[in-house]
């Protein structure tokens, strides 16, 4: 079963990478690849996988064909569902092996006791033939006991190999899911190139010469985030060019260069995007005013927007954006806001309460309406280190680390909710990574207006 899973998962991975790299693959090519996967699933007698692939294929022929993002999302979820029965069956097998090992140990103990009794009876008997028979029986029991011990040793060896195979399967699965996530992510470099052209056009219309400089490391975003982040950058830069810069005469009187400067700096820290936009125009401590369209982009992105009150010149705004993944590793905990999932990527350490290390750390409050009056009523603390300081979340651990499927948050979910994941008949909230991120005191939040997500 492991070999079949790995082979099929590898085929799905190759198909997903091909889809993510092709700019405009034709429907016939996509249908051919999906049909090949269906045949592989049928050969492996995986009917549920075959049916799932059939549904994806049928979406291509519907009146509203599936988008590339939708197909990639379906394929990534399919690998996740595909792995669960295998991992579960291996866990059951290991449990059965433990039970059998315990039974064998009990049998050895019982036989050793019987052997001791036989040898004692043989030593007390005057019957030479009986003594010989008992000694022979005792030796036979010793031999059987030795064989059973050897069998247990071999089972332990097989168990170790099985555990290693299971761990290898876990690593392969996580690698596949990371490939899916990064395969469906695209760089912002082309967007930055287009922004230079747009800034040139806006500055010409406003009669204000402007130069845009890009000083970023490689920045990638999920394909589902691309349109919103590029639209947000368009709105912010257009507002700076039309309202935030001095006219040429004012710049000349202030001793500034004739050509105004706008810069975009930043990069990525793990799966977090940070972009800082600054200009050398009008000094303003007033927060940048954004249109409702920009606010909607921020809300859909689940991003944060800050203004730096200590900018050297002009104004500086900072965008924080977590890279969206259709799946992520998370820990299920009970917190002051109920049962939630916490992304593993933001957790630095898990400790028990009380712990001296927690004395100097602030407590994270996800919701102002439900604060933790006494953290000691929780058994554990998750320590986070993002930004400029550490903090901890008091909680009870409900479930070990597992990979979950991420769905979009509900319309009424607060902004500290990153998304939702379904388990059985319930839907649980996933905490936003930026809920644990700290910023300098001179940064003010433009979106959301609250001090916390």
C-alpha positions as a Markdown table, in Angstrom:
| # | Residue | x | y | z |
|---|---|---|---|---|
| 1 | Unk | 0.0 | 0.0 | 0.0 |
| 2 | Unk | 2.9 | 2.4 | 0.8 |
| 3 | Unk | 4.4 | 1.9 | -2.6 |
| 4 | Unk | 1.1 | 2.5 | -4.4 |
| 5 | Unk | 0.5 | 5.6 | -2.4 |
| 6 | Unk | 3.9 | 7.0 | -3.1 |
| 7 | Unk | 3.7 | 6.3 | -6.8 |
| 8 | Unk | 0.2 | 7.8 | -7.1 |
| 9 | Unk | 1.1 | 10.8 | -4.9 |
| 10 | Unk | 4.2 | 11.4 | -7.1 |
| 11 | Unk | 2.0 | 11.3 | -10.2 |
| 12 | Unk | -0.4 | 13.8 | -8.7 |
| 13 | Unk | 2.6 | 16.0 | -7.7 |
| 14 | Unk | 4.0 | 16.0 | -11.2 |
| 15 | Unk | 0.6 | 16.9 | -12.6 |
| 16 | Unk | 0.2 | 19.8 | -10.1 |
| 17 | Unk | 3.6 | 21.2 | -10.8 |
| 18 | Unk | 2.9 | 21.0 | -14.6 |
| 19 | Unk | -0.4 | 22.8 | -14.1 |
| 20 | Unk | 1.2 | 25.5 | -11.9 |
| 21 | Unk | 4.0 | 26.2 | -14.4 |
| 22 | Unk | 2.0 | 26.2 | -17.6 |
| 23 | Unk | 0.6 | 29.7 | -18.3 |
| 24 | Unk | -2.4 | 28.6 | -20.4 |
| 25 | Unk | -2.6 | 24.8 | -20.6 |
| 26 | Unk | -5.4 | 23.7 | -23.0 |
| 27 | Unk | -8.3 | 21.7 | -21.6 |
| 28 | Unk | -7.5 | 18.6 | -23.6 |
| 29 | Unk | -4.0 | 18.4 | -22.0 |
| 30 | Unk | -5.4 | 18.8 | -18.5 |
| 31 | Unk | -8.1 | 16.2 | -19.2 |
| 32 | Unk | -5.5 | 13.8 | -20.6 |
| 33 | Unk | -3.4 | 14.1 | -17.4 |
| 34 | Unk | -6.3 | 13.7 | -15.1 |
| 35 | Unk | -7.5 | 10.6 | -17.1 |
| 36 | Unk | -4.0 | 9.1 | -16.7 |
| 37 | Unk | -4.2 | 9.6 | -12.9 |
| 38 | Unk | -7.7 | 8.0 | -12.9 |
| 39 | Unk | -6.3 | 4.9 | -14.7 |
| 40 | Unk | -3.4 | 4.7 | -12.1 |
| 41 | Unk | -5.9 | 4.9 | -9.3 |
| 42 | Unk | -8.1 | 2.2 | -10.9 |
| 43 | Unk | -5.0 | 0.0 | -11.3 |
| 44 | Unk | -4.3 | 0.5 | -7.6 |
| 45 | Unk | -7.9 | -0.3 | -6.7 |
| 46 | Unk | -8.4 | 3.0 | -5.0 |
| 47 | Unk | -12.0 | 3.7 | -5.9 |
| 48 | Unk | -12.4 | 6.8 | -3.8 |
| 49 | Unk | -9.4 | 8.4 | -5.5 |
| 50 | Unk | -10.7 | 7.4 | -8.9 |
| 51 | Unk | -14.1 | 9.0 | -8.1 |
| 52 | Unk | -12.4 | 12.2 | -6.8 |
| 53 | Unk | -10.4 | 12.6 | -10.0 |
| 54 | Unk | -13.5 | 11.9 | -12.0 |
| 55 | Unk | -15.3 | 14.8 | -10.3 |
| 56 | Unk | -12.3 | 17.1 | -11.1 |
| 57 | Unk | -12.4 | 16.0 | -14.7 |
| 58 | Unk | -16.1 | 16.5 | -15.0 |
| 59 | Unk | -15.7 | 20.1 | -13.7 |
| 60 | Unk | -13.7 | 20.9 | -16.9 |
| 61 | Unk | -16.8 | 20.0 | -19.0 |
| 62 | Unk | -19.3 | 21.9 | -16.9 |
| 63 | Unk | -20.9 | 25.2 | -18.0 |
| 64 | Unk | -18.5 | 26.9 | -15.6 |
| 65 | Unk | -15.2 | 25.1 | -16.0 |
| 66 | Unk | -12.8 | 24.8 | -13.0 |
| 67 | Unk | -10.1 | 27.4 | -12.7 |
| 68 | Unk | -6.4 | 26.4 | -12.4 |
| 69 | Unk | -6.4 | 27.4 | -8.7 |
| 70 | Unk | -9.4 | 25.2 | -8.1 |
| 71 | Unk | -7.8 | 22.1 | -9.8 |
| 72 | Unk | -4.6 | 22.6 | -7.8 |
| 73 | Unk | -6.6 | 22.9 | -4.6 |
| 74 | Unk | -8.5 | 19.7 | -5.3 |
| 75 | Unk | -5.3 | 17.8 | -6.1 |
| 76 | Unk | -3.5 | 19.0 | -2.9 |
| 77 | Unk | -6.5 | 18.0 | -0.8 |
| 78 | Unk | -6.7 | 14.6 | -2.6 |
| 79 | Unk | -3.1 | 13.8 | -1.5 |
| 80 | Unk | -4.0 | 14.7 | 2.1 |
| 81 | Unk | -7.1 | 12.5 | 2.1 |
| 82 | Unk | -5.2 | 9.7 | 0.3 |
| 83 | Unk | -2.5 | 9.5 | 3.0 |
| 84 | Unk | -4.8 | 9.3 | 6.0 |
| 85 | Unk | -6.0 | 5.6 | 5.6 |
| 86 | Unk | -2.4 | 4.4 | 5.2 |
| 87 | Unk | -1.1 | 6.3 | 8.2 |
| 88 | Unk | -4.1 | 5.1 | 10.2 |
| 89 | Unk | -3.6 | 1.4 | 9.2 |
| 90 | Unk | 0.0 | 1.6 | 10.1 |
| 91 | Unk | -0.8 | 3.0 | 13.5 |
| 92 | Unk | -3.3 | 0.1 | 14.1 |
| 93 | Unk | -0.7 | -2.4 | 13.0 |
| 94 | Unk | 1.8 | -1.0 | 15.5 |
| 95 | Unk | -0.8 | -1.2 | 18.3 |
| 96 | Unk | -1.5 | -4.9 | 17.4 |
| 97 | Unk | 2.2 | -5.6 | 17.4 |
| 98 | Unk | 2.5 | -4.1 | 20.9 |
| 99 | Unk | -0.3 | -6.4 | 22.1 |
| 100 | Unk | 1.3 | -9.5 | 20.6 |
| 101 | Unk | 4.6 | -8.6 | 22.1 |
| 102 | Unk | 3.0 | -8.3 | 25.5 |
| 103 | Unk | 1.3 | -11.7 | 25.1 |
| 104 | Unk | 4.6 | -13.3 | 24.1 |
| 105 | Unk | 6.3 | -11.9 | 27.1 |
| 106 | Unk | 3.6 | -13.2 | 29.4 |
| 107 | Unk | 3.9 | -16.7 | 27.8 |
| 108 | Unk | 7.7 | -16.7 | 28.4 |
| 109 | Unk | 7.2 | -15.7 | 32.0 |
| 110 | Unk | 4.6 | -18.5 | 32.4 |
| 111 | Unk | 6.9 | -21.1 | 30.7 |
| 112 | Unk | 9.9 | -20.1 | 32.9 |
| 113 | Unk | 7.8 | -20.7 | 36.0 |
| 114 | Unk | 6.7 | -24.1 | 34.7 |
| 115 | Unk | 10.2 | -25.0 | 33.9 |
| 116 | Unk | 11.4 | -24.1 | 37.4 |
| 117 | Unk | 8.7 | -26.3 | 38.9 |
| 118 | Unk | 9.6 | -29.2 | 36.7 |
| 119 | Unk | 13.2 | -29.0 | 37.6 |
| 120 | Unk | 12.4 | -28.9 | 41.3 |
| 121 | Unk | 10.1 | -31.9 | 41.0 |
| 122 | Unk | 12.8 | -33.8 | 39.1 |
| 123 | Unk | 15.4 | -33.1 | 41.7 |
| 124 | Unk | 13.0 | -34.5 | 44.5 |
| 125 | Unk | 12.1 | -37.7 | 42.6 |
| 126 | Unk | 14.0 | -41.0 | 43.0 |
| 127 | Unk | 12.8 | -42.1 | 39.6 |
| 128 | Unk | 15.8 | -41.8 | 37.2 |
| 129 | Unk | 13.5 | -42.1 | 34.1 |
| 130 | Unk | 11.2 | -39.4 | 35.5 |
| 131 | Unk | 14.1 | -37.1 | 36.2 |
| 132 | Unk | 15.4 | -37.6 | 32.7 |
| 133 | Unk | 12.0 | -36.9 | 31.1 |
| 134 | Unk | 11.6 | -33.8 | 33.3 |
| 135 | Unk | 15.0 | -32.5 | 32.4 |
| 136 | Unk | 14.3 | -33.1 | 28.7 |
| 137 | Unk | 11.0 | -31.2 | 29.1 |
| 138 | Unk | 12.8 | -28.4 | 30.9 |
| 139 | Unk | 15.4 | -28.2 | 28.1 |
| 140 | Unk | 12.6 | -28.1 | 25.5 |
| 141 | Unk | 10.9 | -25.2 | 27.4 |
| 142 | Unk | 14.2 | -23.4 | 27.5 |
| 143 | Unk | 14.6 | -23.9 | 23.8 |
| 144 | Unk | 11.1 | -22.7 | 23.1 |
| 145 | Unk | 11.6 | -19.7 | 25.4 |
| 146 | Unk | 14.8 | -18.9 | 23.5 |
| 147 | Unk | 13.0 | -19.2 | 20.2 |
| 148 | Unk | 10.2 | -16.9 | 21.4 |
| 149 | Unk | 12.8 | -14.3 | 22.6 |
| 150 | Unk | 14.4 | -14.4 | 19.2 |
| 151 | Unk | 11.0 | -13.9 | 17.6 |
| 152 | Unk | 10.3 | -10.9 | 19.8 |
| 153 | Unk | 13.8 | -9.5 | 18.9 |
| 154 | Unk | 13.0 | -9.9 | 15.2 |
| 155 | Unk | 9.5 | -8.3 | 15.7 |
| 156 | Unk | 11.2 | -5.4 | 17.4 |
| 157 | Unk | 13.6 | -5.0 | 14.5 |
| 158 | Unk | 10.7 | -5.2 | 12.1 |
| 159 | Unk | 8.8 | -2.7 | 14.2 |
| 160 | Unk | 11.8 | -0.3 | 14.1 |
| 161 | Unk | 12.0 | -0.6 | 10.3 |
| 162 | Unk | 8.2 | 0.0 | 10.1 |
| 163 | Unk | 8.5 | 3.1 | 12.2 |
| 164 | Unk | 11.3 | 4.4 | 10.0 |
| 165 | Unk | 9.1 | 3.6 | 6.9 |
| 166 | Unk | 6.2 | 5.5 | 8.4 |
| 167 | Unk | 8.4 | 8.5 | 9.3 |
| 168 | Unk | 9.7 | 8.4 | 5.7 |
| 169 | Unk | 6.1 | 8.4 | 4.5 |
| 170 | Unk | 5.3 | 11.4 | 6.7 |
| 171 | Unk | 8.3 | 13.3 | 5.3 |
| 172 | Unk | 7.3 | 12.4 | 1.8 |
| 173 | Unk | 3.8 | 13.5 | 2.4 |
| 174 | Unk | 4.9 | 16.8 | 3.9 |
| 175 | Unk | 7.3 | 17.3 | 1.0 |
| 176 | Unk | 4.5 | 16.7 | -1.5 |
| 177 | Unk | 2.3 | 19.2 | 0.3 |
| 178 | Unk | 5.1 | 21.8 | 0.4 |
| 179 | Unk | 5.6 | 21.2 | -3.3 |
| 180 | Unk | 1.9 | 21.8 | -3.9 |
| 181 | Unk | 2.0 | 25.0 | -1.9 |
| 182 | Unk | 5.1 | 26.4 | -3.6 |
| 183 | Unk | 4.1 | 25.0 | -7.0 |
| 184 | Unk | 0.9 | 27.2 | -6.8 |
| 185 | Unk | 2.9 | 30.3 | -5.6 |
| 186 | Unk | 4.2 | 32.9 | -8.0 |
| 187 | Unk | 6.9 | 35.7 | -7.7 |
| 188 | Unk | 6.0 | 39.3 | -7.5 |
| 189 | Unk | 8.8 | 40.4 | -9.8 |
| 190 | Unk | 6.6 | 40.8 | -12.9 |
| 191 | Unk | 4.2 | 42.9 | -10.8 |
| 192 | Unk | 7.1 | 45.1 | -9.7 |
| 193 | Unk | 8.1 | 45.6 | -13.3 |
| 194 | Unk | 4.6 | 46.7 | -14.2 |
| 195 | Unk | 4.5 | 49.0 | -11.2 |
| 196 | Unk | 7.5 | 50.9 | -12.5 |
| 197 | Unk | 5.6 | 51.6 | -15.8 |
| 198 | Unk | 2.5 | 52.6 | -14.0 |
| 199 | Unk | 4.4 | 55.0 | -11.7 |
| 200 | Unk | 6.0 | 56.6 | -14.7 |
| 201 | Unk | 2.6 | 57.1 | -16.3 |
| 202 | Unk | 1.0 | 58.5 | -13.1 |
| 203 | Unk | 3.9 | 60.9 | -12.5 |
| 204 | Unk | 3.6 | 62.2 | -16.1 |
| 205 | Unk | -0.1 | 62.8 | -15.7 |
| 206 | Unk | 0.5 | 64.6 | -12.4 |
| 207 | Unk | 3.4 | 66.6 | -13.8 |
| 208 | Unk | 5.6 | 65.3 | -11.0 |
| 209 | Unk | 8.7 | 63.3 | -12.1 |
| 210 | Unk | 9.0 | 60.2 | -9.9 |
| 211 | Unk | 11.5 | 57.3 | -9.8 |
| 212 | Unk | 10.4 | 53.9 | -8.3 |
| 213 | Unk | 13.2 | 51.7 | -6.9 |
| 214 | Unk | 12.6 | 48.1 | -5.9 |
| 215 | Unk | 14.9 | 46.7 | -3.2 |
| 216 | Unk | 13.4 | 43.3 | -2.3 |
| 217 | Unk | 14.6 | 39.8 | -2.0 |
| 218 | Unk | 12.6 | 37.2 | -3.9 |
| 219 | Unk | 9.0 | 37.6 | -2.8 |
| 220 | Unk | 6.3 | 35.0 | -3.7 |
| 221 | Unk | 2.6 | 34.9 | -3.0 |
| 222 | Unk | 0.0 | 32.2 | -3.5 |
| 223 | Unk | -1.8 | 32.5 | -6.9 |
| 224 | Unk | -5.1 | 33.2 | -5.0 |
| 225 | Unk | -3.4 | 36.2 | -3.3 |
| 226 | Unk | -1.7 | 37.7 | -6.4 |
| 227 | Unk | -4.5 | 39.8 | -7.8 |
| 228 | Unk | -5.4 | 41.4 | -4.4 |
| 229 | Unk | -1.7 | 42.2 | -3.4 |
| 230 | Unk | -1.0 | 43.7 | -6.8 |
| 231 | Unk | -4.2 | 45.8 | -6.7 |
| 232 | Unk | -3.4 | 47.0 | -3.2 |
| 233 | Unk | 0.1 | 48.1 | -4.3 |
| 234 | Unk | -1.4 | 49.9 | -7.3 |
| 235 | Unk | -3.8 | 51.8 | -5.0 |
| 236 | Unk | -1.1 | 52.8 | -2.5 |
| 237 | Unk | 1.5 | 53.9 | -5.1 |
| 238 | Unk | -1.1 | 55.9 | -7.1 |
| 239 | Unk | -2.2 | 57.7 | -4.0 |
| 240 | Unk | 1.4 | 58.5 | -3.1 |
| 241 | Unk | 2.1 | 59.9 | -6.6 |
| 242 | Unk | -1.0 | 62.0 | -6.8 |
| 243 | Unk | -1.4 | 63.2 | -3.2 |
| 244 | Unk | 1.7 | 62.4 | -1.2 |
| 245 | Unk | 4.5 | 64.0 | -3.2 |
| 246 | Unk | 5.6 | 67.7 | -3.4 |
| 247 | Unk | 5.3 | 69.6 | -6.6 |
| 248 | Unk | 8.6 | 70.4 | -8.4 |
| 249 | Unk | 8.7 | 74.0 | -7.1 |
| 250 | Unk | 8.1 | 73.0 | -3.5 |
| 251 | Unk | 10.9 | 70.3 | -3.7 |
| 252 | Unk | 13.3 | 72.9 | -5.2 |
| 253 | Unk | 12.6 | 75.4 | -2.3 |
| 254 | Unk | 13.1 | 72.5 | 0.2 |
| 255 | Unk | 16.4 | 71.5 | -1.3 |
| 256 | Unk | 15.1 | 68.2 | -2.4 |
| 257 | Unk | 16.0 | 66.5 | -5.8 |
| 258 | Unk | 13.7 | 67.4 | -8.7 |
| 259 | Unk | 12.8 | 63.7 | -9.2 |
| 260 | Unk | 10.8 | 62.4 | -6.3 |
| 261 | Unk | 11.7 | 58.9 | -4.9 |
| 262 | Unk | 9.5 | 56.0 | -4.0 |
| 263 | Unk | 11.0 | 52.7 | -2.8 |
| 264 | Unk | 9.7 | 49.3 | -2.1 |
| 265 | Unk | 11.8 | 47.2 | 0.3 |
| 266 | Unk | 11.3 | 43.9 | 2.0 |
| 267 | Unk | 11.4 | 40.2 | 1.6 |
| 268 | Unk | 10.2 | 37.0 | 3.2 |
| 269 | Unk | 10.7 | 35.6 | 6.7 |
| 270 | Unk | 9.6 | 31.9 | 6.5 |
| 271 | Unk | 6.1 | 32.2 | 5.0 |
| 272 | Unk | 5.6 | 35.8 | 5.9 |
| 273 | Unk | 5.8 | 38.6 | 3.4 |
| 274 | Unk | 6.9 | 42.1 | 4.5 |
| 275 | Unk | 6.9 | 45.0 | 2.1 |
| 276 | Unk | 7.8 | 48.6 | 3.2 |
| 277 | Unk | 6.8 | 51.5 | 0.8 |
| 278 | Unk | 8.4 | 54.8 | 1.5 |
| 279 | Unk | 8.7 | 58.2 | -0.3 |
| 280 | Unk | 10.6 | 61.4 | 0.2 |
| 281 | Unk | 7.5 | 63.7 | -0.4 |
| 282 | Unk | 5.3 | 65.5 | 2.1 |
| 283 | Unk | 6.0 | 64.8 | 5.8 |
| 284 | Unk | 2.8 | 63.5 | 7.2 |
| 285 | Unk | 2.0 | 61.9 | 10.5 |
| 286 | Unk | -1.6 | 61.3 | 9.4 |
| 287 | Unk | -2.4 | 57.7 | 8.5 |
| 288 | Unk | -2.7 | 57.0 | 4.8 |
| 289 | Unk | -6.3 | 57.2 | 3.7 |
| 290 | Unk | -7.3 | 54.1 | 1.6 |
| 291 | Unk | -10.4 | 53.6 | -0.5 |
| 292 | Unk | -12.9 | 50.8 | 0.3 |
| 293 | Unk | -11.4 | 48.8 | -2.5 |
| 294 | Unk | -8.0 | 48.7 | -0.8 |
| 295 | Unk | -9.7 | 47.7 | 2.5 |
| 296 | Unk | -11.4 | 44.8 | 0.8 |
| 297 | Unk | -8.1 | 43.7 | -0.6 |
| 298 | Unk | -6.6 | 43.8 | 2.9 |
| 299 | Unk | -9.5 | 41.9 | 4.4 |
| 300 | Unk | -9.4 | 39.1 | 1.8 |
| 301 | Unk | -5.6 | 38.8 | 2.1 |
| 302 | Unk | -5.9 | 38.8 | 5.9 |
| 303 | Unk | -3.0 | 41.2 | 5.8 |
| 304 | Unk | -2.0 | 44.1 | 8.1 |
| 305 | Unk | -1.0 | 47.6 | 7.1 |
| 306 | Unk | 1.1 | 49.9 | 9.3 |
| 307 | Unk | 2.4 | 53.4 | 9.2 |
| 308 | Unk | 5.8 | 54.3 | 10.6 |
| 309 | Unk | 5.7 | 57.5 | 12.7 |
| 310 | Unk | 9.5 | 57.7 | 12.8 |
| 311 | Unk | 10.0 | 57.7 | 9.0 |
| 312 | Unk | 13.1 | 59.8 | 8.2 |
| 313 | Unk | 11.4 | 61.7 | 5.4 |
| 314 | Unk | 7.9 | 61.7 | 3.8 |
| 315 | Unk | 6.0 | 58.6 | 4.8 |
| 316 | Unk | 6.5 | 54.9 | 5.3 |
| 317 | Unk | 3.9 | 52.2 | 5.3 |
| 318 | Unk | 4.5 | 48.5 | 5.9 |
| 319 | Unk | 2.4 | 45.5 | 4.6 |
| 320 | Unk | 2.5 | 42.2 | 6.5 |
| 321 | Unk | 1.1 | 39.3 | 4.6 |
| 322 | Unk | 1.2 | 35.6 | 5.5 |
| 323 | Unk | 1.6 | 33.3 | 2.5 |
| 324 | Unk | -1.6 | 31.3 | 2.1 |
| 325 | Unk | -1.4 | 27.5 | 1.9 |
| 326 | Unk | -4.3 | 25.2 | 1.2 |
| 327 | Unk | -2.9 | 22.9 | 3.9 |
| 328 | Unk | -0.7 | 23.6 | 7.0 |
| 329 | Unk | 0.6 | 21.9 | 10.1 |
| 330 | Unk | -1.2 | 22.9 | 13.2 |
| 331 | Unk | -1.8 | 22.0 | 16.9 |
| 332 | Unk | -5.3 | 21.8 | 18.3 |
| 333 | Unk | -5.7 | 23.6 | 21.6 |
| 334 | Unk | -8.3 | 24.9 | 24.0 |
| 335 | Unk | -7.8 | 28.6 | 24.6 |
| 336 | Unk | -9.8 | 31.5 | 26.1 |
| 337 | Unk | -11.7 | 31.7 | 22.8 |
| 338 | Unk | -12.5 | 28.0 | 22.7 |
| 339 | Unk | -11.0 | 25.1 | 20.7 |
| 340 | Unk | -8.8 | 26.4 | 17.9 |
| 341 | Unk | -5.8 | 25.3 | 15.7 |
| 342 | Unk | -2.5 | 27.1 | 16.0 |
| 343 | Unk | 0.0 | 27.0 | 13.0 |
| 344 | Unk | 3.2 | 25.2 | 14.0 |
| 345 | Unk | 5.2 | 27.7 | 12.0 |
| 346 | Unk | 4.8 | 30.4 | 14.6 |
| 347 | Unk | 5.4 | 28.2 | 17.7 |
| 348 | Unk | 8.9 | 28.5 | 19.3 |
| 349 | Unk | 8.4 | 26.3 | 22.3 |
| 350 | Unk | 5.8 | 24.3 | 24.3 |
| 351 | Unk | 6.0 | 24.4 | 28.1 |
| 352 | Unk | 3.9 | 23.5 | 31.1 |
| 353 | Unk | 2.3 | 26.1 | 33.4 |
| 354 | Unk | 3.8 | 27.3 | 35.8 |
| 355 | Unk | 7.3 | 27.8 | 34.3 |
| 356 | Unk | 9.8 | 30.5 | 35.4 |
| 357 | Unk | 10.4 | 31.4 | 31.7 |
| 358 | Unk | 6.8 | 32.7 | 31.5 |
| 359 | Unk | 7.2 | 35.3 | 34.3 |
| 360 | Unk | 8.6 | 38.0 | 32.1 |
| 361 | Unk | 6.6 | 37.2 | 29.0 |
| 362 | Unk | 3.3 | 39.0 | 28.2 |
| 363 | Unk | 0.1 | 36.9 | 27.6 |
| 364 | Unk | -1.5 | 36.9 | 24.2 |
| 365 | Unk | -5.2 | 37.8 | 24.2 |
| 366 | Unk | -6.8 | 36.8 | 20.9 |
| 367 | Unk | -10.1 | 38.5 | 21.7 |
| 368 | Unk | -10.5 | 41.6 | 23.9 |
| 369 | Unk | -14.0 | 40.3 | 25.0 |
| 370 | Unk | -12.6 | 37.1 | 26.5 |
| 371 | Unk | -9.3 | 37.7 | 28.3 |
| 372 | Unk | -7.4 | 35.1 | 30.4 |
| 373 | Unk | -8.0 | 36.2 | 34.1 |
| 374 | Unk | -5.8 | 33.4 | 35.4 |
| 375 | Unk | -3.4 | 31.6 | 33.0 |
| 376 | Unk | -2.9 | 28.9 | 35.6 |
| 377 | Unk | -6.3 | 27.4 | 34.8 |
| 378 | Unk | -4.6 | 26.1 | 31.6 |
| 379 | Unk | -2.0 | 23.3 | 31.7 |
| 380 | Unk | 0.4 | 24.4 | 28.9 |
| 381 | Unk | 1.7 | 27.5 | 27.2 |
| 382 | Unk | 2.7 | 28.0 | 23.6 |
| 383 | Unk | 5.6 | 30.5 | 23.3 |
| 384 | Unk | 5.9 | 32.5 | 20.1 |
| 385 | Unk | 8.7 | 34.7 | 18.8 |
| 386 | Unk | 7.7 | 36.8 | 15.8 |
| 387 | Unk | 8.7 | 40.3 | 15.3 |
| 388 | Unk | 10.4 | 42.2 | 18.2 |
| 389 | Unk | 9.5 | 40.2 | 21.4 |
| 390 | Unk | 8.2 | 36.9 | 22.7 |
| 391 | Unk | 4.8 | 36.2 | 24.2 |
| 392 | Unk | 2.8 | 33.1 | 25.1 |
| 393 | Unk | -0.7 | 31.7 | 24.8 |
| 394 | Unk | -2.1 | 29.8 | 27.8 |
| 395 | Unk | -3.9 | 26.7 | 26.5 |
| 396 | Unk | -4.7 | 23.0 | 26.9 |
| 397 | Unk | -3.2 | 20.7 | 24.2 |
| 398 | Unk | -6.1 | 18.7 | 22.7 |
| 399 | Unk | -4.4 | 17.1 | 19.7 |
| 400 | Unk | -0.8 | 16.6 | 18.6 |
| 401 | Unk | 0.6 | 18.2 | 15.4 |
| 402 | Unk | -1.3 | 17.3 | 12.3 |
| 403 | Unk | -1.7 | 18.6 | 8.8 |
| 404 | Unk | -5.1 | 20.3 | 8.2 |
| 405 | Unk | -6.9 | 21.5 | 5.1 |
| 406 | Unk | -7.4 | 25.2 | 5.2 |
| 407 | Unk | -10.7 | 26.8 | 4.1 |
| 408 | Unk | -11.6 | 30.5 | 3.9 |
| 409 | Unk | -12.7 | 32.2 | 7.1 |
| 410 | Unk | -16.4 | 33.0 | 7.7 |
| 411 | Unk | -17.7 | 36.4 | 6.9 |
| 412 | Unk | -18.3 | 37.1 | 10.6 |
| 413 | Unk | -15.0 | 35.7 | 11.8 |
| 414 | Unk | -12.7 | 38.3 | 13.6 |
| 415 | Unk | -9.5 | 39.2 | 11.9 |
| 416 | Unk | -7.4 | 37.0 | 14.2 |
| 417 | Unk | -8.9 | 34.1 | 12.4 |
| 418 | Unk | -6.8 | 33.0 | 9.4 |
| 419 | Unk | -9.2 | 30.3 | 8.1 |
| 420 | Unk | -11.2 | 27.3 | 9.1 |
| 421 | Unk | -10.7 | 23.6 | 9.0 |
| 422 | Unk | -13.4 | 20.9 | 9.2 |
| 423 | Unk | -13.2 | 17.9 | 11.4 |
| 424 | Unk | -16.1 | 15.4 | 11.5 |
| 425 | Unk | -19.2 | 17.6 | 11.7 |
| 426 | Unk | -17.5 | 20.6 | 13.3 |
| 427 | Unk | -15.6 | 23.6 | 11.9 |
| 428 | Unk | -12.7 | 25.0 | 13.8 |
| 429 | Unk | -11.0 | 28.3 | 13.6 |
| 430 | Unk | -7.3 | 28.5 | 12.7 |
| 431 | Unk | -5.4 | 31.4 | 14.4 |
| 432 | Unk | -3.8 | 34.0 | 12.1 |
| 433 | Unk | 0.0 | 33.9 | 12.3 |
| 434 | Unk | 0.1 | 37.7 | 12.7 |
| 435 | Unk | -1.9 | 37.4 | 15.9 |
| 436 | Unk | 1.4 | 36.5 | 17.5 |
| 437 | Unk | 3.6 | 39.1 | 15.7 |
| 438 | Unk | 4.9 | 42.2 | 17.5 |
| 439 | Unk | 5.9 | 45.5 | 16.0 |
| 440 | Unk | 7.9 | 48.6 | 17.1 |
| 441 | Unk | 6.1 | 51.1 | 19.3 |
| 442 | Unk | 6.3 | 53.8 | 16.6 |
| 443 | Unk | 4.3 | 51.7 | 14.2 |
| 444 | Unk | 0.6 | 52.4 | 14.1 |
| 445 | Unk | -2.0 | 50.1 | 12.7 |
| 446 | Unk | -3.9 | 51.3 | 9.7 |
| 447 | Unk | -5.6 | 48.0 | 9.0 |
| 448 | Unk | -7.2 | 46.7 | 11.1 |
| 449 | Unk | -7.8 | 49.7 | 13.3 |
| 450 | Unk | -7.6 | 47.6 | 16.4 |
| 451 | Unk | -4.2 | 47.1 | 18.1 |
| 452 | Unk | -4.5 | 43.4 | 17.6 |
| 453 | Unk | -5.8 | 41.1 | 14.9 |
